Structures are given as structure tokens and as C-alpha cells.
């Protein structure tokens, strides 16, 4: 996440970074890599799927298979990217503090 101009609405706000698509077909690795890279932040499944460049169904499957204890924190709250109140997940391992 960083503050930049949204390509959709043209407002300056927190935006999810964009990575070029990778040729590897491993949605689980992409989702986990995204969560670890943005430690301490909680995202909804839709934003995780968008930022990881995977299908929403794949993102939900991966999130559902992650443990419900540390280092992955699941709960209900406001997604840091879109602001919607939904089920969220974040990586809090390696001493990252929730924001």
C-alpha cells in the first residue's frame, strides 16, 4: 500500500500496488507473498485477489486454508484498501504491529 492517485477515480488516497503478472500459476504463493509484504495491514478477500492478480475464488480458497492463529490474523473489520466492513485477513508475524 502507498498513497498515490487512483487510476479508477483519480483521487489521491491509499492504493494497492500493482505488480506485473508473473508467469507462475501458483495463487497460494502470490496471496501469501502479498500478505507478508504488507505485514500489519488487514485486507478483504477482494482486495487480496486484486493485488495478488489471482481470481477471487482462488484468493478465498487460500485465505480459508490459512491458519486462524498467528501469524495470520483473521477477523471482521474495515479493509485498509477499500474501506468496506468485511471479513479481513492480515499477516502479523515477524513483529509487525496492526495498524
Rosetta blueprint (number, residue, H / E / L):
1 X L
2 X E
3 X E
4 X E
5 X E
6 X L
7 X L
8 X L
9 X L
10 X L
11 X L
12 X E
13 X E
14 X E
15 X E
16 X L
17 X L
18 X L
19 X L
20 X L
21 X L
22 X L
23 X L
24 X L
25 X L
26 X L
27 X H
28 X H
29 X H
30 X H
31 X H
32 X H
33 X H
34 X H
35 X H
36 X H
37 X H
38 X L
39 X L
40 X L
41 X L
42 X E
43 X E
44 X E
45 X H
46 X H
47 X H
48 X H
49 X H
50 X H
51 X H
52 X H
53 X L
54 X L
55 X L
56 X H
57 X H
58 X H
59 X H
60 X H
61 X H
62 X H
63 X H
64 X H
65 X H
66 X L
67 X L
68 X L
69 X L
70 X L
71 X L
72 X E
73 X E
74 X E
75 X E
76 X E
77 X E
78 X E
79 X L
80 X L
81 X L
82 X L
83 X L
84 X L
85 X E
86 X E
87 X E
88 X E
89 X E
90 X E
91 X E
92 X L
93 X L
94 X L
95 X L
96 X L
97 X L
98 X L
99 X L
